[in-house]
Amino acid sequence: MAIQVPFFRPDIREPEIDEVVASLRSGWLTTGPRVKRFEEEFAAAVGAPHAVAVNSATAALHLAVEALGLKAGEAVLVPTMTFAATAEIVRYLGAHPILVDCDPVTTNLDLDDARCKLEALRAGKLSARIPADAKPVGIIPVHIGGLMMDVERIRAFAHENGLWVVEDAAHAFPASWRKDSSSPWQRCGENTSAISCFSFYANKTITTGEGGMATTTDAELAHRMRLMSLHGLSHDAWGRYSGGGKWDYRILAPGFKYNLTDLAAAIGIHQLARAEAMRREREAVARELLDALDDVEELELPPTDENRIHSWHLFPIRLRLERLSVDRNQVMDELKARGVGCSVHWRPLHLHPYYEETFGWRADALPVATRTWERLISLPVFPGMRPTEIRHVVETVKDLCRANRPTVSPAAAARS
Ligand SMILES: Cc1ncc(COP(=O)(O)O)c(C=O)c1O
């Protein structure tokens, strides 16, 4: 049978399965002792004093901006190159996401463009549908694929403009950055922003099926997020029904239902214990792909940086379309037909109907993302990827590039 390489294959082992069974047998299925342990161990893993476990990164992001006091009518800088969640949580509170273009190589948020967007906002030139008096209060950078942005530059930019920073760290565990080779490493979540939000969705670097975590150094923010994660109740079910707990509670705020279950945390505890080992496995796969595809002229490969510990959640390549006779979608169709799972991260937000129609975003306001996304393909990278699978990905990609070279060379086309 022809080889099929999935885009991702979760690495679930016996300890995860045994712990879920133990959780089921314990009779305590919802938020309880396993969630508490997962929070403590995750906090230690990123070097944060507080961690609040929730049922998705989207929930963590929502709780984060709520805890920071985001109000209707305010404005938040959000990269256009991201998943739906990063911007929708700003809309949950009736605020305006100000979309920012991306760096052409990392595809992470471009702080120079963020500055331009703030100036345009203040001058009333951003969009007729975003009022010039919408007060910018925050920025939500995303570390795409697990390659961290320059945390110091984000902090300086935020300070200069009076903004809070919430990190969308959905891809960035475990990941670290340092300013230069003589500076110390800082882990994502180790005071890298006011609140860092991680995802444990099925295909993330560690998984609980669905799940997320918000980490912070600020006890008050942690308290608010914990309160709002469970209906704004004065104490949770474990606190009420475990030995010595009181049945009674008070509703202190109209909260949400975002708590993580012990069943999910049972998986997370053991994924967490293998997080660095799995990261190294992905890194080894990424290095093999980088080496093997290095000489393919039709491709640009994902950047590496000696001052980053990359989580390698994604391996996004960019096609040099001028050297190919087919477009990105045709290449993806061919990859899939030949058994290589692949994806795109992402169609930028400004090219989705909701953001186009609601805020009037135009493609030329975010030119780099507009040009780049049409060239993007994420190839498979996951722990336990077999040598035959890596070879199949490499050979298929090389073969497709060879087979789809234009019949007229780009140089000749330029002369004619
Ligand atoms: C950058 C980014 N942010 C947020 C999320 C949302 O994560 P979750 O599915 O845990 O809510 C995702 C999910 O893919 C993501 O890629």
Ligand as a Chemical Component Dictionary entry (heavy atoms), coordinates in Angstrom:
data_LIG
# 
_chem_comp.id                   LIG 
_chem_comp.type                 NON-POLYMER 
_chem_comp.pdbx_formal_charge   0 
_chem_comp.three_letter_code    LIG 
# 
loop_
_chem_comp_atom.comp_id 
_chem_comp_atom.atom_id 
_chem_comp_atom.alt_atom_id 
_chem_comp_atom.type_symbol 
_chem_comp_atom.charge 
_chem_comp_atom.model_Cartn_x 
_chem_comp_atom.model_Cartn_y 
_chem_comp_atom.model_Cartn_z 
_chem_comp_atom.pdbx_ordinal 
LIG C1 C1 C 0 -2.330 30.859 17.063 1  
LIG C2 C2 C 0 -3.490 30.173 17.701 2  
LIG N1 N1 N 0 -4.141 30.783 18.710 3  
LIG C3 C3 C 0 -5.173 30.216 19.350 4  
LIG C4 C4 C 0 -5.620 28.970 18.985 5  
LIG C5 C5 C 0 -6.813 28.399 19.689 6  
LIG O1 O1 O 0 -6.457 27.264 20.413 7  
LIG P1 P1 P 0 -7.607 26.352 21.062 8  
LIG O2 O2 O 0 -8.090 25.430 19.974 9  
LIG O3 O3 O 0 -6.915 25.627 22.171 10 
LIG O4 O4 O 0 -8.661 27.255 21.539 11 
LIG C6 C6 C 0 -4.992 28.281 17.937 12 
LIG C7 C7 C 0 -5.485 26.968 17.532 13 
LIG O5 O5 O 0 -5.111 26.370 16.575 14 
LIG C8 C8 C 0 -3.903 28.897 17.281 15 
LIG O6 O6 O 0 -3.281 28.304 16.270 16 
# 
loop_
_chem_comp_bond.comp_id 
_chem_comp_bond.atom_id_1 
_chem_comp_bond.atom_id_2 
_chem_comp_bond.value_order 
_chem_comp_bond.pdbx_ordinal 
LIG C1 C2 SING 1  
LIG C2 N1 SING 2  
LIG C2 C8 DOUB 3  
LIG N1 C3 DOUB 4  
LIG C3 C4 SING 5  
LIG C4 C5 SING 6  
LIG C4 C6 DOUB 7  
LIG C5 O1 SING 8  
LIG O1 P1 SING 9  
LIG P1 O2 DOUB 10 
LIG P1 O3 SING 11 
LIG P1 O4 SING 12 
LIG C6 C7 SING 13 
LIG C6 C8 SING 14 
LIG C7 O5 DOUB 15 
LIG C8 O6 SING 16 
# 
